[in-house]
């Protein structure tokens, strides 16, 4: 079985959407990545940190999904990373109201012994120095290093972010962040500029408008499944990253052709994530529902056209 090493926040989220609001619920980039990746045949471990206020039932959720949390540090007396966000009416954009780094501010990550040689590394959203430290602890270069980030780190730690971007193979980023990182409005030009920063593959997520995968002169597009109801987009990007990295680890094939399938799997899982608040939908998700929706995905873009 392939090994997937996951880094990212494990968090409390408070979310407000046009449909309602939550108090502190389970969130965080690594949480969504781990839950999505656990739908595949992979061994995975999360490197992250929480405070003493983090409930045991959430820890049990990870272990029940066979996710190794031996390197999920619990800081005595510390407070868990906290994020509060409010979505606009179109649900495609949001304002961050609070980002309390708390225990994340002084976190020194330790890669578990059994994961110093993983097949794939998924560097989820958190401080770029932590992402870099995880790469530095690996015994040899993994088959693939994927990185996800967000505007917060571009605003506060751009130099550190550019340093880690040099070291990775694939970046997954949303359209606004790609524009912020490169200063280019055209996503094609933005992807080309990101190639110059280091990554060979660039995935640009466009929310309900799907995702683009760029590699050299090639580009692949996957739509997002049109859904009757979108309830809370939080974690969709991370769920995409978990599906993408989980599928590539499971299939042990990092060709561009297989990455196209990984984009579809990531998009498919993200379509479930947005149907309920937080992790609610991902927790009870069944294999048969995932397969059913994959068929819908295929039908959505399949057509027969005769070309000369
Ligand atoms: P997404 O909707 O995929 O962009 O991810 C939302 C998740 O990212 C939430 O569960 C938050 O806890 C987490 N998050 C928000 N801000 C940050 C940040 N600056 N660094 C890392 N994770 C964050």
Boltz pocket constraint, residues with backbone or C-beta under 6 A from the ligand:
constraints:
  - pocket:
      binder: B
      contacts: [[A, 9], [A, 11], [A, 12], [A, 13], [A, 26], [A, 27], [A, 28], [A, 29], [A, 83], [A, 99], [A, 125], [A, 126], [A, 127], [A, 150], [A, 152], [A, 153], [A, 233], [A, 234], [A, 235], [A, 236], [A, 237], [A, 238], [A, 239]]
      max_distance: 6.0
